[in-house]
Amino acid sequence: MTALVYLFIVLLIVLVFAKGRVRAGQVPISVNYHFSRKCNKECLFCFHTATTSHIESTENAKKGLLLLKQAGMKKINFAGGEPFLYPKFLGAMIDFCKDALSLESVSIVTNGSLVRESFLRQHGHNIDILAVSSDSFNEATNIKIGRGSGNQVEKLYEIATWCEKYGIKFKLNTVVNKFNHLENMNGHISALQPFRWKCFQVLIVAGENDSDDTLRNAHKLTISDDEFDQFCQRHSDQRCLVPEPNRLMAKSYLILDEYMRFLDRNGKQPSKSILEVGVKDALKAVFWDEAAFVERGGIYDWNKSSCSSDSQEFEW
């Protein structure tokens, strides 16, 4: 059975789940683990701000990841904050997820500034996807947003080269906002050739970036649905483009925070830690929109070997 056919079957199964035959959120197939909120950047739209400095011990984090694997997790995405602030912890988690848990996909989301070739040389064989946040190819715009470093674009090309060298799928994430929605990025995207380019409409999250009382106030950077659509249309010839408007993003991600609690985008409190109550009970406390998860392309060719072999199978 080819990977494409198997993937289609998996999508049909998820759609059955999403229609309510199995309670939404029961199978955490893809989890985003924001293991730290600390970051070395100050992006004005950040929706997971540095409200705590907590990070679980390596032992506890491994216990939680094992529980998620036993509950059906196939893909883990390490995010933050900035995960490369903790290279030793991150490396241990990556290797554990592949070597001990045999997960189908291990990915990282980073702002790129702290990525080192030595890290990829050591752990790259266990990394399927490296996603770099890149909101502009104009450094003055990056500085406005809070991501600028003076060499943001240069670093991006360097990371793309390393990913090719170590067999890692290179991905780009762009938050479309007030400062960049008129930019034409086609030249750079064509040159970088990411296998996937996720474009997000800047999102407001209560308690994180929704007022002057929170660490960030992203209302200053919001754009209309039409402005987001125009940006996507300008780049529609890019086959790697995956647009993600707010209606799909808000409740379609399973986010595990630094305490290993699931976050809820319906305004409810986080779940209790999966270390305390287990994955099943923690999921009951939050809402995960599995239909939106499928619609936004939540299941895709997320294993780096799948791009070179039609025999790759996705187990359910």
PLY file of the C-alpha trace (Angstrom):
ply
format ascii 1.0
element vertex 316
property float x
property float y
property float z
element edge 315
property int vertex1
property int vertex2
end_header
0.00 0.00 0.00
1.47 3.36 -0.98
1.96 6.16 1.53
-0.64 8.29 -0.30
-3.35 5.64 -0.09
-2.57 4.89 3.53
-2.66 8.59 4.38
-6.10 8.88 2.74
-7.38 6.03 4.90
-6.01 7.69 8.03
-7.77 10.95 7.10
-11.07 9.09 6.72
-10.62 7.55 10.18
-9.93 10.96 11.72
-13.02 12.37 10.02
-15.09 9.60 11.59
-13.69 10.60 14.97
-14.46 14.24 14.25
-18.11 13.42 13.53
-18.54 12.25 17.08
-18.45 8.44 16.93
-15.47 8.74 19.23
-15.22 11.70 21.59
-13.18 14.58 20.13
-9.65 14.67 21.45
-9.42 11.03 22.53
-6.49 10.21 20.25
-3.73 12.84 20.54
-2.16 11.90 17.22
-0.15 15.14 16.98
0.96 17.12 20.05
2.76 20.45 20.36
4.87 20.44 23.51
5.78 23.98 24.56
8.24 22.84 27.21
9.43 26.35 28.07
8.00 29.83 27.76
11.37 31.57 27.82
12.50 33.18 24.59
15.33 35.39 23.35
13.01 37.35 21.06
10.13 39.75 21.74
7.68 39.15 18.90
4.77 41.53 19.41
2.12 38.96 18.46
3.44 36.06 20.58
0.55 33.91 21.88
2.62 31.78 24.29
4.37 34.41 26.35
6.93 34.04 29.12
4.52 34.07 32.07
6.54 31.38 33.93
10.10 30.08 33.92
9.13 26.47 34.71
10.55 23.52 32.80
9.97 19.89 33.70
12.85 17.62 34.66
14.12 15.33 31.92
12.74 12.35 33.85
9.24 13.84 34.14
9.20 14.96 30.52
10.09 11.45 29.37
7.31 10.01 31.54
4.82 12.38 29.98
5.97 11.62 26.43
5.64 7.90 27.11
2.07 8.43 28.33
1.28 10.35 25.13
2.77 7.61 22.98
0.66 5.01 24.80
-2.42 7.19 24.18
-1.83 7.22 20.42
0.58 10.09 19.72
2.38 9.68 16.38
3.98 13.12 16.02
5.58 15.43 18.58
6.47 19.05 17.91
8.82 20.78 20.36
8.15 24.48 20.66
8.36 27.34 23.15
9.35 29.97 23.89
12.54 29.13 22.10
13.46 25.44 22.45
17.11 25.97 21.49
17.65 27.90 24.72
17.83 24.40 26.23
19.89 22.36 23.73
20.78 19.59 26.19
17.14 19.04 27.22
15.92 19.33 23.63
18.50 16.86 22.35
17.60 14.34 25.06
13.89 14.63 24.22
14.48 14.25 20.47
16.58 11.13 20.90
14.15 9.63 23.42
11.18 10.14 21.10
12.90 8.37 18.21
15.17 5.84 19.88
12.88 4.76 22.74
9.36 5.66 21.58
9.85 5.18 17.82
7.53 8.09 16.99
6.74 8.59 13.32
7.68 12.26 13.41
9.76 14.56 15.60
9.76 18.24 14.73
10.98 21.51 16.23
9.75 25.08 15.82
12.43 27.70 16.37
13.17 31.35 15.61
16.46 30.06 14.21
18.83 32.38 16.04
20.31 29.69 18.30
20.40 26.76 15.88
23.93 25.39 15.58
25.28 22.96 12.99
26.90 20.92 15.78
23.44 20.22 17.25
22.08 19.04 13.91
25.17 16.95 13.32
24.56 15.18 16.65
20.76 14.85 16.62
19.73 15.41 12.99
19.21 11.70 12.30
16.33 11.83 14.81
14.76 15.09 13.55
12.15 14.81 10.80
11.25 18.48 10.47
12.90 21.74 11.48
10.46 24.64 11.20
11.93 28.13 11.32
9.74 31.14 12.05
10.35 33.74 9.36
7.98 36.67 9.17
9.84 38.91 6.74
12.81 39.02 4.42
13.26 42.70 5.26
15.34 43.08 8.41
13.73 46.42 9.28
10.35 44.66 9.32
11.73 41.86 11.49
12.99 44.45 13.95
9.54 46.09 14.05
7.94 42.73 14.80
10.50 41.97 17.53
12.27 39.14 15.73
15.12 41.06 14.11
18.74 40.18 14.85
20.64 41.90 12.06
21.23 38.65 10.19
17.84 36.91 10.36
17.64 36.23 6.63
21.27 35.14 6.32
20.77 32.70 9.20
17.65 31.30 7.54
19.57 30.36 4.40
22.31 28.81 6.53
19.80 26.60 8.35
18.22 25.54 5.06
21.65 24.38 3.89
22.23 22.43 7.11
18.84 20.74 6.84
19.69 19.53 3.35
23.09 18.34 4.56
21.68 16.30 7.46
18.54 15.01 5.77
16.02 17.10 7.72
12.83 18.46 6.17
13.05 22.25 6.13
9.84 24.11 6.91
8.95 27.80 7.22
6.34 29.38 9.48
5.16 32.93 8.78
2.74 34.98 10.89
0.97 37.36 8.52
0.38 40.64 10.32
0.09 44.40 9.95
3.80 44.84 9.21
4.31 42.17 6.55
0.97 41.45 4.85
1.88 43.55 1.79
5.31 41.95 1.32
6.05 39.80 -1.72
8.10 36.83 -0.50
7.99 34.75 -3.68
11.64 35.18 -4.62
12.98 33.98 -1.28
10.48 31.14 -0.95
11.43 29.87 -4.40
15.11 30.08 -3.48
14.75 28.38 -0.08
12.36 25.68 -1.33
10.83 24.61 2.01
8.81 21.41 1.78
6.04 23.20 3.66
5.34 26.91 4.25
2.71 27.54 6.92
1.23 31.02 6.83
-0.75 31.94 9.94
-3.09 34.86 10.40
-2.00 36.63 13.57
-4.06 35.17 16.43
-5.41 36.72 19.63
-5.32 34.40 22.66
-7.02 35.46 25.89
-4.59 36.04 28.74
-1.54 35.86 26.49
-1.60 38.68 23.92
-5.06 40.26 24.12
-4.62 43.54 26.03
-2.19 46.06 27.50
-2.45 44.10 30.75
-0.76 41.06 29.18
2.90 40.77 28.22
1.96 41.26 24.56
-0.93 43.05 22.86
-1.34 41.58 19.39
-4.40 43.70 18.60
-1.91 46.24 17.25
-0.84 43.77 14.55
-4.11 42.13 13.52
-5.26 42.09 9.91
-8.59 41.41 8.27
-9.54 38.11 6.69
-9.41 39.83 3.29
-5.87 41.08 3.92
-4.78 37.59 4.90
-6.45 36.12 1.79
-4.70 38.70 -0.41
-1.32 37.73 1.03
-2.03 34.06 0.34
-3.27 34.82 -3.16
-0.06 36.75 -3.90
1.89 33.59 -3.06
-0.55 31.02 -4.42
1.91 29.73 -7.02
4.10 28.37 -4.22
3.21 24.68 -4.01
4.53 24.52 -0.44
2.05 27.17 0.79
-0.33 26.05 3.57
-2.59 28.97 4.58
-3.96 28.88 8.10
-6.60 31.51 8.93
-7.78 32.06 12.50
-10.88 29.90 12.08
-8.64 26.85 11.56
-5.82 27.68 13.95
-7.62 28.65 17.14
-8.83 25.25 18.36
-7.22 22.69 16.05
-3.92 22.28 17.90
-3.28 20.08 20.91
-0.93 22.20 23.00
0.87 20.80 26.02
2.33 23.53 28.21
5.44 23.63 30.39
3.61 21.80 33.21
2.48 19.10 30.76
-1.11 20.38 30.85
-3.33 20.64 27.78
-4.35 24.20 27.03
-7.91 25.06 26.06
-8.66 27.76 23.46
-12.31 27.96 24.56
-11.26 30.14 27.49
-11.35 27.36 30.06
-8.56 26.61 32.50
-5.79 24.21 31.43
-6.22 20.55 32.20
-4.40 18.97 35.10
-0.94 17.63 34.26
-0.90 14.36 32.36
1.70 13.27 34.94
-1.02 13.62 37.59
-4.21 12.40 35.91
-3.05 10.68 32.72
-3.69 11.64 29.11
-7.31 10.45 28.83
-8.61 12.48 31.79
-6.53 15.52 30.85
-8.05 15.51 27.35
-11.57 15.46 28.79
-10.92 18.89 30.29
-10.20 20.63 26.97
-11.68 21.00 23.50
-9.76 19.88 20.42
-11.46 20.48 17.07
-10.42 17.37 15.16
-12.41 18.40 12.07
-10.42 21.65 11.87
-7.24 19.64 12.53
-7.94 17.60 9.41
-9.11 20.59 7.35
-5.90 22.52 7.99
-3.84 19.53 6.85
-2.82 18.32 10.30
-1.80 14.93 8.90
0.74 15.09 6.09
4.09 13.62 4.99
5.64 14.31 8.38
8.31 11.61 8.36
11.45 12.58 6.45
11.76 9.12 4.91
8.29 9.46 3.34
9.58 11.88 0.72
11.96 9.30 -0.69
9.98 6.07 -0.44
6.46 5.15 -1.51
6.52 2.26 0.93
6.36 4.47 4.04
3.32 3.52 6.12
1.47 5.60 8.66
0.24 3.40 11.48
-2.93 4.31 13.33
0 1
1 2
2 3
3 4
4 5
5 6
6 7
7 8
8 9
9 10
10 11
11 12
12 13
13 14
14 15
15 16
16 17
17 18
18 19
19 20
20 21
21 22
22 23
23 24
24 25
25 26
26 27
27 28
28 29
29 30
30 31
31 32
32 33
33 34
34 35
35 36
36 37
37 38
38 39
39 40
40 41
41 42
42 43
43 44
44 45
45 46
46 47
47 48
48 49
49 50
50 51
51 52
52 53
53 54
54 55
55 56
56 57
57 58
58 59
59 60
60 61
61 62
62 63
63 64
64 65
65 66
66 67
67 68
68 69
69 70
70 71
71 72
72 73
73 74
74 75
75 76
76 77
77 78
78 79
79 80
80 81
81 82
82 83
83 84
84 85
85 86
86 87
87 88
88 89
89 90
90 91
91 92
92 93
93 94
94 95
95 96
96 97
97 98
98 99
99 100
100 101
101 102
102 103
103 104
104 105
105 106
106 107
107 108
108 109
109 110
110 111
111 112
112 113
113 114
114 115
115 116
116 117
117 118
118 119
119 120
120 121
121 122
122 123
123 124
124 125
125 126
126 127
127 128
128 129
129 130
130 131
131 132
132 133
133 134
134 135
135 136
136 137
137 138
138 139
139 140
140 141
141 142
142 143
143 144
144 145
145 146
146 147
147 148
148 149
149 150
150 151
151 152
152 153
153 154
154 155
155 156
156 157
157 158
158 159
159 160
160 161
161 162
162 163
163 164
164 165
165 166
166 167
167 168
168 169
169 170
170 171
171 172
172 173
173 174
174 175
175 176
176 177
177 178
178 179
179 180
180 181
181 182
182 183
183 184
184 185
185 186
186 187
187 188
188 189
189 190
190 191
191 192
192 193
193 194
194 195
195 196
196 197
197 198
198 199
199 200
200 201
201 202
202 203
203 204
204 205
205 206
206 207
207 208
208 209
209 210
210 211
211 212
212 213
213 214
214 215
215 216
216 217
217 218
218 219
219 220
220 221
221 222
222 223
223 224
224 225
225 226
226 227
227 228
228 229
229 230
230 231
231 232
232 233
233 234
234 235
235 236
236 237
237 238
238 239
239 240
240 241
241 242
242 243
243 244
244 245
245 246
246 247
247 248
248 249
249 250
250 251
251 252
252 253
253 254
254 255
255 256
256 257
257 258
258 259
259 260
260 261
261 262
262 263
263 264
264 265
265 266
266 267
267 268
268 269
269 270
270 271
271 272
272 273
273 274
274 275
275 276
276 277
277 278
278 279
279 280
280 281
281 282
282 283
283 284
284 285
285 286
286 287
287 288
288 289
289 290
290 291
291 292
292 293
293 294
294 295
295 296
296 297
297 298
298 299
299 300
300 301
301 302
302 303
303 304
304 305
305 306
306 307
307 308
308 309
309 310
310 311
311 312
312 313
313 314
314 315
